[in-house]
Amino acid sequence: MSRYSQKFALLALALALLLPRAARATNVAYVDLQRALLEVSEGRAAKAKLKKEFDKKQQRLDGEQESLRQLKEELDKQSSVMDPAKRAEKESELQRRFMELQQTYMTLQGELSKQEQELTEKIFAKMEIVLREIAEANDLDMIVEKNAGVVFATPALDLTNELIRKFNARFAKPAAGGDKKKPAGK
């Protein structure tokens, strides 16, 4: 088969695959998943939980950093009258504790990142369920993420508010104390 006939065959195949689809318009909408993540009740709760964890870990780091600062000040004040061997020992201890602080920071940062990833993955999995339902109910062929390359789309195609409302209606836990849930979107 010649090169031209191969190209023609590929073009004919592509057209054959596209023609049934081209017979009707493609229905597309978009959603801002980051905004939805921040606005659904489960996302707000996750953010508050992560902030609480961050603050607790930051407080621990601040305490260790302050301890190191005091140790360094003490060493600086006494270094001129210290025995060189004792000074080297104290400097070595300061360096070791500094390295431990850096390692602790990296460990805590990794823990927070992992926890954030786990929480958001669960929420996004639930959002996918809701988005499938919205797509089926509205006969949509595709829903794209607004922040993943959409340059322009009319606001009428934005499903973010509907996603937030339906997500909260389906997955929001009742308030403590037996209060009834407020209607979503109001």
C-alpha positions, -999 to +999 in steps of 0.1 A: +000+000+000+015+034-009+019+062+015-009+082+000-033+053+001-024+047+038-031+083+046-064+081+027-074+049+045-066+065+079-086+096+070-116+075+058-114+055+091-113+087+111-143+101+093-162+069+096-157+070+134-166+107+137-196+108+114-221+091+138-209+115+166-210+145+143-247+139+136-256+155+169-241+184+189-219+176+218-232+187+252-204+201+274-204+219+307-177+227+332-171+228+369-145+245+392-134+215+414-112+236+436-139+261+444-163+232+450-138+215+473-136+246+494-173+252+495-189+218+501-195+211+538-171+181+539-144+202+522-148+230+548-146+204+576-115+188+560-098+222+557-106+230+594-092+196+604-060+202+584-056+237+598-059+224+634-033+197+626-011+222+610-013+246+640-005+218+664+025+207+644+036+244+639+035+249+676+057+219+682+082+232+656+081+267+671+090+253+705+119+233+692+131+262+672+130+285+703+149+259+722+176+258+695+177+296+694+183+297+732+210+271+729+228+291+702+226+323+723+240+305+753+268+290+731+276+324+716+278+341+751+301+314+765+322+304+735+350+329+743+356+314+777+349+277+768+375+250+763+379+245+725+370+208+729+338+217+749+329+244+724+333+220+695+311+195+714+284+221+720+286+233+683+283+197+672+252+192+695+237+224+681+243+212+645+228+178+653+197+193+669+193+217+639+194+187+615+168+169+637+146+199+635+149+200+597+140+162+596+111+167+619+098+196+597+101+174+566+083+145+584+055+167+596+051+183+562+049+149+546+023+138+571+002+169+564+004+164+527-006+128+529-035+136+551-046+164+528-044+140+498-064+113+515-091+137+525-094+154+491-093+121+472-124+109+492-142+141+485-133+141+448-145+105+446-179+116+459-180+146+436-174+122+407-206+103+417-226+136+418-211+148+385-221+116+368-257+120+380-257+157+369-243+146+335-270+119+330-298+142+342-288+169+318-278+146+289-242+159+290-215+142+270-186+158+289-179+179+320-145+195+320-125+211+349-125+249+346-089+253+357-075+226+334-072+246+302-106+261+296-099+296+282-135+307+279-169+292+286-202+309+291-213+310+328-245+292+319-224+260+314-209+263+349-222+234+371-201+243+402-231+256+422-252+226+413-224+203+423-220+220+457-257+220+463-262+183+454-230+172+471-241+188+504-276+174+501-263+139+496-232+137+518-235+164+545-238+150+579-267+162+601-256+189+626-248+178+662-276+181+687-303+167+664-307+199+644-324+194+610-303+202+580-310+235+563-321+231+526-290+231+504-283+262+483-304+286+505 
